[in-house]
Amino acid sequence: MRLSRLRLNGFKSFADPTEFVIRPGLTGIVGPNGCGKSNLLEALRWVMGETRPSQMRGGGMEDVIFAGTARRAARPFAEVALVFERDGAETELVRRIARDGGSAYRLGGREARLRDIQAMFADAASGAQSPSLVRQGQIAELIAARPAARRRVIEEAAGIAGLQTRRAEAAQRLGAAEANLARAAGAVADLETRLRALDRQVRAAARHREMSDSLRRAEGMLMWRLWAAADEAQASAEGETRTLGALAERAAAAARAARATREAAEAGLEPLRAARAAAAEETARLRAELASLAEGERAAAARLGAVRQALADLARDEAREAELGRDAAASLRRIAAERQALLAEDEGAASRLAAAERETARLETRLREAEEARLRLAEAAARAEAGAEAARRGIEEARRDRDRAGAGMGRAASARAEAEAALARAAAQGAAAAATAAAAEQAR
């Protein structure tokens, strides 16, 4: 491996891009203290994979980025590129670090790992820890170092460090492989257990597939039957739809007829309402007349009772006067007999005769008075009989008027009932028409 070029950008004191060409032979870089000679060596170590900030003379790896001066601003990153020849081919190694992130490597234009970079330089007996890179004060440290440290330096110079690194890595990989084998054995045992469980699951899955196939066939059969039933139902529904359409047409015609009937009934309602009102007025008038006739009948009945009472009184008076007349007639006959007897007696009976004549005159007077009273009673009886007859005729007339009024009330009630029945029929026809129209709308 031969280094050919070194390019720095933002690394420590090299704020601007700087490129060094390393030609074949011996190349020396000279300059005063502080001009950056040690920074070039640190740049080589850094690009070859140095990870210790102490080897870069800093507290952190970000310290390799140019920190800025009073006249120049700090750089956000640092980048070092090393071009070298190996096996006749030229390869470029680039390492870049930013303030807000870690460092990254590119080898031959592709991203690379730190381990790959260290292994490459270890095989070439070079690298960040190569004894060919002697920093300031390292020779004095080597003289004062212990034999083990000197041995490491000699082994690195002899190219054995790469082999030891590879052996350490191989031992590490072998340990990792043994650990992986142990884990693999455990995993195999676990897998065998899982395999047995999976075998059971496979058998269960096979049964599940069989059952699923049977279920799918059953579902297919069910879907076919459902489809057939649905198709049949659709055909039936279409037939019912046609039937309902015809029914709807008939219902619409019936609704129109019902509306016409309702309109005609509504047109005929007004005369019926007028007739009902007239019947109600006639009923009220007849009821008032009937009440008046009933009052007249009660008055006539009262008068008839009074006449009958007067007739009874007259009959009693007539009987009493007749009795008095009979008594007077008997007395007259007795007096006449006594007169005849007295006429046959002596003249001394003249005084008795005169007394008898006076008595006879008195009795005749009473008889005439009784006859006059009888005549008056007869006239009163005739008048009472005429009044009773008139009362009876009034009662009969009142009864006939009452019967006529009852018949008129019956006719008025019949007319009112007929009007109400007509109204009810009209309302029923209107309701039927509305129901028919609603059914027709629903059928549509």
C-alpha positions in Angstrom: 0.0 0.0 0.0 1.3 3.4 -1.0 -0.2 6.7 0.0 -0.5 9.2 -2.9 -2.7 12.1 -1.8 -4.1 13.7 1.3 -7.0 16.2 1.2 -8.2 18.1 4.2 -11.3 20.4 4.6 -12.2 22.0 7.9 -9.9 19.7 9.9 -8.3 21.6 12.8 -6.2 24.5 11.4 -7.0 23.6 7.8 -10.2 25.6 7.4 -10.0 25.8 3.6 -9.7 22.7 1.4 -6.1 21.7 1.2 -4.5 18.8 -0.8 -1.1 17.3 -0.3 0.4 15.1 -3.1 2.8 12.4 -1.7 5.1 11.4 -4.5 7.3 8.3 -4.7 10.4 8.4 -2.6 11.0 10.4 0.6 8.7 13.4 1.2 9.4 15.9 4.0 7.2 18.6 5.4 9.0 21.3 7.2 7.8 24.5 8.9 7.8 26.5 12.1 6.1 25.5 15.2 2.3 25.8 15.1 2.1 25.7 11.3 0.1 22.4 11.3 2.7 19.6 10.8 1.3 17.5 13.7 -2.2 18.2 12.4 -1.3 16.4 9.1 -0.1 13.3 11.0 -3.3 13.4 13.1 -5.4 13.7 9.9 -3.7 10.5 8.7 -4.4 8.7 11.9 -8.0 10.0 12.0 -8.9 9.0 8.5 -7.5 5.5 9.1 -10.0 5.0 12.0 -8.6 6.6 15.1 -11.5 6.7 17.7 -9.7 8.1 20.8 -10.0 11.9 21.2 -6.9 11.9 23.3 -4.8 10.8 20.3 -6.2 13.9 18.5 -5.2 16.1 21.4 -8.8 17.0 22.2 -11.6 16.4 24.7 -14.1 15.1 22.1 -14.0 14.0 18.6 -15.9 17.2 17.5 -12.7 19.1 18.5 -11.1 18.1 15.1 -13.6 20.5 13.4 -12.2 24.0 12.7 -13.4 26.1 15.7 -13.0 29.5 14.0 -10.9 32.6 14.8 -11.5 36.2 15.4 -11.7 36.8 11.7 -13.1 33.5 10.4 -16.3 31.6 11.4 -16.2 28.1 12.6 -16.8 25.3 10.1 -19.8 22.9 10.5 -17.9 19.8 9.6 -14.5 18.3 9.0 -13.5 16.0 6.2 -10.3 14.1 5.4 -9.7 12.1 2.2 -6.8 9.7 1.7 -6.0 8.3 -1.7 -3.7 5.2 -1.8 -2.6 2.6 -4.2 -3.1 -1.1 -3.5 -2.5 -4.0 -5.8 -2.1 -1.5 -8.6 -5.5 0.1 -8.1 -6.1 3.6 -6.6 -8.7 3.8 -3.8 -10.0 6.8 -2.0 -10.9 6.7 1.7 -13.0 9.6 3.1 -14.0 10.3 6.7 -16.4 13.1 7.6 -17.7 14.4 10.9 -20.4 17.0 11.6 -21.1 19.0 14.8 -24.6 17.6 15.1 -23.8 14.0 14.2 -21.2 11.2 14.3 -18.6 10.4 11.7 -19.1 8.4 8.5 -16.7 6.5 6.2 -16.7 6.0 2.5 -14.4 3.6 0.8 -14.2 3.7 -3.0 -17.4 5.9 -3.1 -19.4 3.5 -0.9 -20.2 3.6 2.8 -18.0 1.5 5.0 -17.8 0.4 8.6 -15.0 1.2 11.0 -14.2 -2.5 11.4 -13.7 -2.9 7.7 -11.4 0.1 7.6 -9.3 -1.2 10.6 -9.1 -4.7 9.1 -7.9 -3.4 5.7 -5.1 -1.4 7.3 -4.2 -4.2 9.7 -3.6 -6.5 6.7 -1.3 -3.9 5.2 0.7 -3.4 8.5 -0.6 0.1 8.6 -3.5 2.0 10.1 -4.2 4.4 13.0 -2.1 2.3 15.4 0.7 1.6 12.9 4.3 2.1 14.3 5.1 3.9 11.0 3.0 6.9 12.3 5.2 8.3 15.0 3.7 11.2 16.8 5.6 13.8 18.8 7.2 12.2 21.9 6.3 8.7 20.9 10.0 7.6 20.5 10.8 8.6 24.0 7.7 6.7 25.2 8.9 3.6 23.2 12.3 3.7 24.9 10.8 3.9 28.3 8.0 1.4 27.5 7.7 -2.1 28.9 8.6 -5.2 26.9 5.0 -6.0 26.3 4.4 -2.6 24.7 7.6 -2.9 22.7 6.5 -6.3 21.5 3.2 -4.9 20.3 5.1 -2.2 18.4 7.4 -4.8 16.8 4.5 -7.0 15.9 2.7 -4.2 14.3 5.8 -3.3 12.4 6.2 -7.0 11.3 2.6 -7.2 10.1 1.6 -9.6 12.8 -1.0 -7.2 14.4 -3.4 -7.9 11.6 -3.2 -11.6 12.2 -3.7 -11.2 15.9 -6.6 -8.9 15.2 -8.1 -11.5 12.9 -7.4 -14.2 15.4 -9.1 -12.2 18.2 -12.0 -11.6 15.8 -12.1 -15.3 14.9 -12.0 -16.3 18.5 -14.8 -13.8 19.2 -16.8 -15.1 16.3 -16.1 -18.7 17.4 -17.4 -17.8 20.9 -20.4 -16.2 19.3 -20.9 -19.2 17.1 -20.7 -21.6 20.1 -23.2 -19.3 21.9 -25.3 -19.4 18.7 -25.0 -23.2 18.6 -26.2 -23.4 22.2 -29.1 -21.1 21.4 -29.7 -23.0 18.3 -29.9 -26.3 20.2 -32.4 -24.7 22.6 -34.2 -23.3 19.6 -34.2 -26.7 17.9 -35.7 -28.3 21.1 -38.2 -25.5 21.2 -38.9 -25.9 17.5 -39.4 -29.7 17.9 -41.9 -28.9 20.7 -43.5 -26.4 18.4 -43.3 -28.8 15.5 -45.3 -31.4 17.5 -47.8 -28.7 18.3 -47.8 -27.6 14.7 -48.3 -31.2 13.6 -51.4 -31.3 15.8 -52.4 -27.9 14.4 -51.8 -29.2 10.9 -54.1 -32.1 11.5 -56.7 -29.7 13.0 -56.2 -27.4 10.0 -56.8 -30.3 7.7 -60.0 -31.1 9.5 -60.8 -27.4 9.5 -60.2 -27.3 5.7 -62.5 -30.4 5.2 -65.1 -28.8 7.4 -64.6 -25.5 5.6 -65.0 -27.2 2.3 -68.2 -28.9 3.5 -69.3 -25.6 4.9 -68.6 -23.8 1.6 -70.5 -26.5 -0.3 -73.4 -26.2 2.1 -73.2 -22.4 1.9 -73.2 -22.7 -1.9 -76.2 -25.0 -1.8 -77.9 -22.6 0.6 -77.1 -19.6 -1.5 -78.4 -21.4 -4.6 -81.6 -22.3 -2.8 -81.9 -18.8 -1.4 -81.3 -17.4 -4.9 -84.0 -19.8 -6.4 -86.4 -18.8 -3.6 -85.5 -15.2 -4.1 -86.1 -15.5 -7.9 -89.4 -17.3 -7.2 -90.3 -14.6 -4.7 -89.4 -11.9 -7.2 -91.6 -13.5 -9.8 -94.4 -13.8 -7.3 -93.8 -10.2 -6.2 -93.9 -9.0 -9.8 -97.3 -10.9 -10.2 -98.5 -9.4 -7.0 -97.3 -6.0 -8.2 -99.3 -6.3 -11.4 -102.3 -7.5 -9.4 -101.8 -4.6 -7.0 -101.5 -2.2 -9.9 -104.9 -3.4 -11.3 -106.3 -3.2 -7.7 -104.8 0.3 -7.5 -106.5 1.3 -10.7 -109.8 -0.1 -9.5 -109.3 1.5 -6.1 -108.5 4.8 -7.9 -111.7 4.5 -9.9 -113.6 3.6 -6.7 -112.0 6.6 -5.0 -113.1 8.8 -7.8 -116.6 7.4 -7.6 -116.5 7.7 -3.8 -115.4 11.3 -4.1 -118.2 12.0 -6.5 -120.6 10.3 -4.1 -119.2 12.3 -1.3 -119.6 15.5 -3.2 -123.2 14.6 -4.1 -123.8 13.7 -0.5 -122.3 17.0 0.7 -124.4 18.8 -1.9 -127.5 17.0 -0.5 -126.5 17.7 3.1 -127.7 21.3 3.1 -131.4 20.5 2.4 -131.2 17.7 5.0 -129.7 20.1 7.5 -132.5 22.7 6.7 -135.1 19.9 7.0 -133.6 18.8 10.3 -133.7 22.4 11.6 -137.3 22.8 10.5 -138.2 19.5 12.1 -136.5 20.7 15.3 -138.5 23.9 15.2 -141.8 22.0 14.5 -140.9 19.7 17.4 -140.4 22.6 19.7 -143.6 24.2 18.6 -145.6 21.0 19.0 -144.1 20.3 22.4 -145.1 23.8 23.5 -148.6 23.2 22.1 -148.8 19.8 23.7 -147.8 21.4 27.1 -150.6 24.0 26.6 -153.1 21.3 25.7 -152.1 19.3 28.7 -152.6 22.3 30.9 -156.0 22.9 29.3 -156.8 19.2 29.9 -155.9 19.5 33.5 -158.1 22.6 33.9 -161.0 20.9 32.1 -160.6 17.9 34.3 -160.6 20.2 37.4 -163.8 21.9 36.1 -165.4 18.5 35.4 -164.6 17.4 38.9 -166.2 20.6 40.3 -169.3 20.0 38.1 -169.6 16.4 39.2 -169.3 17.6 42.8 -172.0 20.2 42.2 -174.2 17.5 40.5 -173.7 15.3 43.5 -174.7 18.2 45.8 -177.7 19.0 43.7 -178.7 15.4 43.7 -178.5 15.4 47.5 -180.5 18.6 47.7 -183.1 17.3 45.2 -183.5 14.1 47.3 -183.9 16.2 50.4 -186.5 18.5 48.8 -188.3 15.5 47.4 -188.4 14.1 50.9 -189.7 17.3 52.1 -192.3 17.4 49.3 -193.4 13.9 50.2 -193.6 14.9 53.8 -195.7 17.9 52.9 -198.0 15.9 50.6 -198.5 13.4 53.4 -199.2 16.2 55.8 -201.7 17.7 53.3 -203.4 14.4 52.9 -203.5 14.0 56.6 -204.8 17.5 57.1 -207.4 17.0 54.4 -208.5 13.8 56.1 -208.6 15.6 59.4 -210.6 18.5 57.8 -213.1 16.1 56.5 -213.2 14.5 59.9 -213.6 17.9 61.5 -216.3 19.0 59.1 -218.2 16.0 60.3 -217.7 17.1 63.9 -219.2 19.9 65.6 -218.8 23.5 64.8 -216.5 23.8 67.8 -213.8 22.5 65.7 -213.8 25.6 63.5 -210.9 26.9 65.3 -209.0 23.8 64.8 -210.0 23.9 61.2 -208.7 27.4 60.8 -205.5 26.3 62.5 -205.4 23.3 60.1 -206.0 25.6 57.2 -203.2 27.9 58.3 -201.0 24.9 58.6 -202.1 23.7 55.2 -201.3 27.1 53.7 -197.9 27.0 55.4 -197.3 23.5 54.1 -198.4 24.5 50.6 -196.1 27.4 50.7 -193.2 25.2 51.8 -194.3 22.7 49.0 -194.2 25.5 46.4 -190.8 26.6 47.8 -189.6 23.0 47.6 -190.9 22.8 44.0 -189.2 26.0 43.1 -186.0 24.8 44.8 -186.3 21.5 42.9 -186.8 23.5 39.6 -183.8 25.6 40.4 -181.8 22.5 41.3 -182.9 20.9 38.0 -181.8 24.0 36.1 -178.5 24.0 38.0 -178.1 20.3 37.3 -178.9 20.9 33.6 -176.4 23.7 33.5 -173.8 21.5 35.4 -174.6 18.7 33.0 -174.0 21.1 30.1 -170.8 22.3 31.6 -169.7 18.7 32.2 -170.6 17.9 28.6 -168.6 20.9 27.4 -165.7 19.9 29.7 -165.9 16.4 28.3 -165.9 17.8 24.8 -163.0 20.1 25.6 -161.1 17.1 27.1 -161.8 15.0 24.0 -160.7 17.9 21.8 -157.6 18.4 23.9 -156.9 14.7 23.6 -157.4 14.8 19.9 -155.1 17.8 19.7 -152.6 16.0 21.9 -152.8 13.0 19.6 -152.3 15.2 16.5 -149.4 16.9 18.3 -147.9 13.5 19.1 -148.3 12.5 15.5 -146.6 15.7 14.4 -143.8 15.1 16.9 -143.5 11.6 15.6 -143.3 12.9 12.0 -140.8 15.5 13.1 -138.7 12.9 14.9 -138.9 10.7 11.9 -137.8 13.5 9.6 -135.0 14.4 12.1 -134.0 10.7 12.3 -134.0 10.5 8.5 -131.9 13.6 8.2 -129.4 12.3 10.8 -129.3 8.9 9.0 -128.7 10.7 5.7 -125.9 12.7 7.4 -124.4 9.5 8.9 -124.6 7.8 5.5 -122.9 10.8 3.9 -120.2 10.8 6.5 -119.7 7.0 6.1 -119.5 7.4 2.4 -117.0 10.2 2.8 -114.9 8.0 5.3 -115.1 5.0 2.9 -114.1 7.2 0.0 -111.1 8.5 2.1 -110.1 4.9 3.1 -110.4 3.8 -0.5 -108.3 6.7 -1.7 -105.7 5.9 1.0 -105.7 2.2 0.0 -105.3 3.2 -3.6 -102.4 5.5 -2.7 -100.8 2.7 -0.7 -101.3 0.2 -3.5 -99.5 2.6 -5.8 
